[in-house]
Amino acid sequence: MALPKSKYAKARRGKRRSHIKLALPTLDICPQCHNPKLAHHVCPTCGSYSDMQVIEIKKPKATG
């Protein structure tokens, strides 16, 4: 099996790996409630998708 003749420096390794990173998901604004949501997904706040009410969101129970 082939092995490198010498050790790679940490800076060189870091430069090579500079493009290997996690990307944040792109968020859109919901046209109904104006909260951020994932693109092409149902809004978790109001339950709408493409100007239609798709799912019913349960309201938290009032405690007190």
WOFENJO-V327792 format. One record per residue. PHI is phi in degrees with one decimal (* if undefined). D_LAST is the distance of its C-alpha to the last C-alpha in Angstrom with 2 decimals. Layout:
# WOFENJO-V327792
[[PHI D_LAST] [PHI D_LAST]]
This chain:
# WOFENJO-V327792
[[* 69.03] [-74.3 69.18] [-128.3 67.75] [-69.0 67.53] [-73.4 70.36] [-141.3 68.17] [-73.9 64.53] [-76.4 62.52] [-71.4 61.18] [-64.4 57.43] [-67.4 57.85] [-65.8 59.75] [-64.2 57.19] [-64.9 54.39] [-65.0 56.31] [-68.0 56.75] [-91.2 53.08] [-64.6 51.83] [-94.2 51.12] [-91.8 49.26] [-153.7 45.65] [-83.7 42.33] [-106.6 41.52] [-71.7 38.13] [-68.6 37.13] [-79.2 37.87] [-109.8 34.93] [-112.2 35.14] [-99.4 33.00] [-69.1 31.39] [-70.7 33.00] [-84.0 29.98] [-109.1 27.03] [62.0 29.22] [-101.5 27.48] [-69.0 29.79] [-147.1 30.72] [-71.2 33.60] [-66.2 36.75] [61.5 37.52] [-131.4 34.07] [-71.1 31.21] [-67.5 28.62] [-73.7 25.55] [-86.3 23.31] [-111.4 24.54] [81.5 26.75] [-103.2 29.94] [-147.1 33.45] [55.4 36.55] [61.0 34.91] [-128.1 33.76] [-79.2 30.36] [-98.5 31.03] [-126.5 27.82] [-94.9 24.45] [-90.7 21.63] [-75.7 18.42] [-83.5 15.36] [-67.0 12.40] [-70.0 9.64] [-77.4 6.57] [-103.8 3.71] [152.2 0.00]]
